[in-house]
Amino acid sequence: MSDLLAPYEPGRDGPFGLEEAAHLLRRAAFGAPLVQVREWQALGPGECIRRLFLDEEGEEASALDRTADALSELNQLRMIQALWLMRMKVSKCPALEKLALFWHNHFATSHVKVQSAELLWRQYRLLRSKGQGSFEVLLQEISRDPAMLIWLDSNSNRSTHPNENYARELMELFSLGVGSYSERDVQEAARAFTGWHERGGEFRFNERVHDFGEKQIFGRQGDFDGDDVVRMCVGHPACARFLAKKLLQFYVEPDPGSDLVEDLAQCLRDLGFDLSMVLKCLLQSKAFFSERARRSIVKSPVDLCIGAVQTLELSADFKALADRTRELGQSLFAPPSVKGWDGQRRWISSHSLLLRQRFAAAVSWESEGLSSLPWKRWSAADSQDSRARVAELILEVQQGGLKEDCRSRLTEFTEQNQGMGEEAVLRSLTQLLLALPEYQLC
Amino acid sequence: MNRLASRSTGRRGCASLRLLGASALALAMAPFLTAALGRFPLFGRQDLVIPEQARELLPEGVIAYAQADGLGSIAQTFSESALWRRIGAMESYRRYQKSPQYLQLTAGIAFAQVVAGRPLEGALGWLMGRSICIGLIEREGFSEPGLALVVETDDEATAEEVIQALQRLEKLDEKRKMRRATHRGVEVLVLDSKLQVCRIQRYLLASNDPDLVRAMIARACGEGASFAGSALAQAFDTGRPTNAIVSAIVDSSYLTRKSGKDRWLPEKLDNAGGSLLVHDLLEAAARSSQLKVHLAAAGNELTIEMPIDCSPGELPKAFACFAHDQALSSSLPLLKGDEFLLSISEWRDLPAFFRDRRELLIEDAERGFAEFDSGLAVFFGGRVLSEEVIPELCEDYLFVGARQTFEGRNVPPKARFPAGAWIFRMKNADRWNGELVAAFNTLIGVINADRGQKKQTPLLFFSESYRGTTIYGARFLPDDDRPTDLGRYNFSPALARVGDRFILSTADELLRDVVDQLVDGAVETLPPGTLTFLRAQGEPTLQILTDNRDALIAQSMLDKGKSLEQATLELDVLLDIVREVAGIDLWSRISGDRFVVSAAVRLKPLEVVAPAAALPSQEISR
């Protein structure tokens, strides 16, 4: 086993400075304003991670939950998209929101077919509440989730005519990956899930249409039901590797090496697939803080938008923000398919790049539902020197990770445009920073 | 030595002479020099001409003018009133006073607390003085008019106190740098590089344009033409109610000067709803020479009235759809149930509106009509709506909105909408009875087909007799075992006929209430000439806002990015305000040869509060 997952020791393995703290907050959550990054920098990685996963909901998030029930009743997709985005902002534990986003892509379920904002909101709450616990429990709960049952046609899965949709996706997309199971396994697993129906927005076990007979799955024989299938999938050697790779691609780097995948897979097995403990291990590791990992993941539209709102402490019209993430290619609660969003380079196209630049303009000039850019606070800073002024703004917006030639060009821009007035210069600089290729990377 | 002494004496003597000569020359030149600098008029400062009325200080070129008299004493009286005490006792108001939004809102008055040490109630009276005059003045080279303000305070000392308070602001806030300028011996404070403020005797002058301030100072010197002598000022005084607290007037030609989207009073509108609501009033306003508005208060009622000097006969033929002739010859009914949160009555000739819509609406709106025509034809067995159905409608319409109680529902919805009912007459009610029922059935069928595709609960038809009428309706089964999609219980559409009136409601509960009103004749008759009447009632509005409090707070958070604290506070303030309002009436009518738009806000009766029950002092020590 390599030492890639060994804990990152500040001092010995490298610093835990502003860049490292910002990297952690960006990846584990959605970023944070500079003042918070500086506070956390002093805490060290262990304490930062402990705080990230403290499941203490603030009053605002709790209030949103109370009203979400009423609002989701209205069956408006845009409403629940806005609710979740707002929750990402106001939650006291944004790391759990980020993890819920990971699971939302993993167990991709779309409003297009489910047609119930209420059920999808309930699914989100399931992912949020169970997402950091046991993966096996999560998989069992999601197998009973009404939105998932509708999405994968479970109501038509009957003993006389089994529907393989859920069984196939359970193995291919949720737990094992392609090549780790046979067609026979899928067919037999489908029999185990017969009678797992949705009715009136609730899970119902319809035993009249359940197949109680013997099944053979992964070479084992028994009168298995759905929970047994889940248990066998989680116990399959491929599951840990499959899940490890997905976690690494989401949190660390887009193309993790096989050593690292195997190390994390082993970690998953050793820790009983307890996601909270696994993530804490991962986010404190040398691999996470390595050069290779930094600024290597393309920000998803949600990361981009909520990241800007968090980092720059903006006020936002969250419905407009939901429209924006949708335009950029990530419509929450409506992924393009059961595979979810491909992400990474797929987030970037000639069209989406223009939209990202438009977003940069909207943030900088406080339009399209975004406001409260703190340019006055920036202008109050003492630095009169253009270079120092640019450096401060880079810290505020980018929080490190910008090459010298880029800094020089920004400084040059500042010097050449002093006549625009201080406000215009600061806003223009912000826009340039937000439009940079470097800013599109997490 | 003598020679030396005499030479030195001589030099000193020459020097003294030179000094004396120079001084004399300087003294002689001084007036010319200072005049050249423009600081003082030639030969010393001219006496100011103190006007009798504040508005005499406004220069000519005013396109809009507002005047408030006695606001200071009104504010003082209000601050001692039971209503103010009640407001001050509101929990939400006390929380609101601590919020940043309150400070921003009252910044102009808050400075009085901070720098002048006056309590808020006293500060209002202090600032508003005897009268306030505001003028918008056209300026060459500017697309927007400039703002000029004159406040007549009680006396010179009070006005000076305000100036001193402004100057003290500078010391409190380093960023609030003030410049000072002088014009004709009058010191002008320039705040935030925008607002110019100065004092002339008991008058405070302010403007966002230095040229306007100079013009007002010139007026004080008796120079230049004054607004007071203009036609607009005369029109302002003509017919002004004696009990008006605030009045305003605007030159209509300014509102119609520009074209296209920049025109304040558009010729054509882009949506049918807006056009049907107010288009005749907008057109009348554009044809009048001025627009006036008066605000008055009496007892528990606040009234606003806007006369528009244009008769219905002056409007183009396309405006016949506003049924002015019918309004003058007949009376509109108004449904007046206490449980209704909203009741609207109006005269509109919809067939004429459809016929003449292209005169009233922009071209883009035509698509909506085509969709409407073809879409609704489905419900009428393929009839062409605009040719066969719309022309059968009579000109009077009623609309009511009410809170729903969801009686009989096992599980009421969490999001609770008000119900709405539209009451209309058909020219041949007997003939259309069956057709409308069939159209209603078709509507329910289409809704059910759509819901079936989405695997949602369908509506179930019913018909029942009620007070001599037959109600045709559809409801979601109350004992349905689907715990989701509870929002559907907000809707139970229903149709009924009482006499020649048809009622189409979103909820059968409301439909029964309307049937009760019509059968019992519990209907108010509005005076002839009434075109549109809207009544909103405070208590039902308060109830519905309270029903949906959490959802409204969340909406505010979502839409505007407000924090929970802010959103909650704002809603609670709104609820407390609505709690004090008995109702609001809004109506338009034809009176003589003009239109009049009026609004009345009725507050709930206030109990007498003993003086001893005063609030804790809000005074801040200097």
Interface residues (C-beta under 8 A of the other chain):
Chain A: E59 E60 A63 L64 R66 T67 A68 D69 A70 L71 E73 L74 N75 M79 A82 L83 M86 V90 Q115 S116 E118 L119 I150 R199 G200 G201 E202 L314 S315 A316 D317 F318 K319 G369 S371 S372
Chain B: P413 K414 A415 K454 K455 Q456 D480 D481 R482 P483 T484 D485 L486 G487 N548 D550 A551 I553 A554 Q555 M557 L558 D559 K560 G561 K562 S563 L564
